[in-house]
Amino acid sequence: MNEKWIKLIKQFEGEGYTPGEIQRIVWLYKMMKYQDEKSKDLFENNENEHND
C-alpha cells in the first residue's frame, strides 16, 4: 500500500470508522475507478468505430 492509502486509512480510523467500513470504502473506490477506466475504453473504441 502506498503512503496516500495509509494516510487515508489512518484518517478514517481517526474519524471512528470500523475496519469493515474502511474495507468497503476502499472496495467501492476501486470498483468505481475500474468502471471509469472501462467506460473510457468503451467510449474511445466507440469513437474509433465512427471514424473508420
ZADRENPA-101470 format. One record per atom (N, C-alpha, C): residue in one letter; y, x, z. Coordinates in steps of 0.05 Angstrom, whole numbers, padded with zeros to 5 digits, always signed. Example, Ala and Ser with C-alpha at 12.3 -4.5 7.8 and 13.67 -1.06 7.14 Angstrom:
A-00114+00264+00156 A-00090+00246+00156 A-00066+00264+00156 S-00045+00257+00142 S-00021+00273+00143 S+00001+00258+00157 
% end
This chain:
M-00024+00017+00000 M+00000+00000+00000 M+00025+00018+00000 N+00045+00010-00015 N+00069+00027-00016 N+00088+00019+00007 E+00109+00035+00009 E+00128+00032+00031 E+00141+00005+00031 K+00147-00007+00008 K+00160-00033+00007 K+00143-00054+00020 W+00117-00054+00013 W+00099-00074+00024 W+00096-00070+00055 I+00094-00046+00064 I+00091-00041+00092 I+00116-00051+00107 K+00140-00045+00096 K+00165-00054+00108 K+00166-00085+00109 L+00159-00097+00087 L+00159-00126+00085 L+00140-00139+00105 I+00116-00128+00107 I+00096-00139+00125 I+00106-00136+00154 K+00118-00114+00161 K+00128-00110+00188 K+00151-00130+00193 Q+00167-00136+00173 Q+00188-00155+00176 Q+00176-00183+00181 F+00155-00190+00166 F+00142-00216+00171 F+00130-00218+00199 E+00118-00196+00208 E+00106-00195+00235 E+00128-00199+00256 G+00152-00186+00251 G+00174-00189+00269 G+00185-00217+00271 E+00182-00232+00249 E+00191-00259+00248 E+00171-00279+00259 G+00148-00269+00268 G+00128-00286+00281 G+00106-00297+00263 Y+00104-00287+00238 Y+00083-00296+00220 Y+00056-00285+00230 T+00035-00300+00227 T+00008-00291+00234 T-00003-00274+00211 P-00023-00258+00216 P-00035-00242+00194 P-00045-00260+00172 G-00056-00283+00178 G-00066-00302+00157 G-00043-00312+00140 E-00021-00318+00152 E+00003-00328+00137 E+00013-00306+00119 I+00014-00281+00130 I+00024-00259+00114 I+00005-00254+00090 Q-00021-00256+00094 Q-00040-00253+00073 Q-00036-00274+00051 R-00031-00299+00059 R-00026-00320+00039 R+00000-00315+00024 I+00020-00305+00037 I+00046-00300+00024 I+00042-00278+00003 V+00028-00256+00011 V+00023-00234-00008 V+00006-00244-00031 W-00015-00260-00026 W-00032-00270-00047 W-00016-00288-00066 L+00002-00305-00055 L+00018-00322-00072 L+00037-00305-00090 Y+00049-00285-00078 Y+00066-00267-00094 Y+00051-00254-00117 K+00027-00243-00111 K+00012-00230-00131 K+00003-00250-00153 M-00004-00274-00146 M-00012-00294-00166 M+00012-00302-00183 M+00035-00305-00171 M+00059-00313-00187 M+00067-00290-00205 K+00065-00265-00196 K+00071-00242-00213 K+00051-00241-00237 Y+00025-00245-00231 Y+00005-00246-00252 Y+00011-00268-00273 Q+00018-00292-00263 Q+00023-00314-00280 Q+00048-00308-00297 D+00068-00295-00286 D+00092-00288-00301 D+00086-00269-00323 E+00069-00249-00317 E+00061-00230-00338 E+00046-00243-00360 K+00027-00261-00353 K+00012-00275-00374 K+00030-00294-00390 S+00049-00306-00378 S+00068-00324-00392 S+00084-00308-00412 K+00093-00284-00404 K+00108-00267-00422 K+00091-00258-00445 D+00066-00251-00440 D+00048-00243-00462 D+00044-00266-00481 L+00040-00290-00471 L+00036-00313-00489 L+00061-00319-00505 F+00084-00317-00493 F+00109-00321-00507 F+00113-00301-00529 E+00108-00275-00523 E+00111-00254-00543 E+00092-00258-00565 N+00067-00265-00559 N+00047-00270-00580 N+00055-00294-00597 N+00065-00314-00585 N+00074-00338-00600 N+00097-00331-00618 E+00116-00315-00609 E+00138-00306-00626 E+00129-00290-00649 N+00109-00272-00645 N+00098-00256-00666 N+00085-00272-00687 E+00071-00293-00680 E+00057-00311-00699 E+00077-00325-00717 H+00100-00333-00706 H+00120-00347-00721 H+00135-00328-00740 N+00135-00303-00734 N+00149-00283-00751 N+00132-00273-00774 D+00106-00277-00772 D+00088-00267-00794 D+00091-00282-00820 
% end
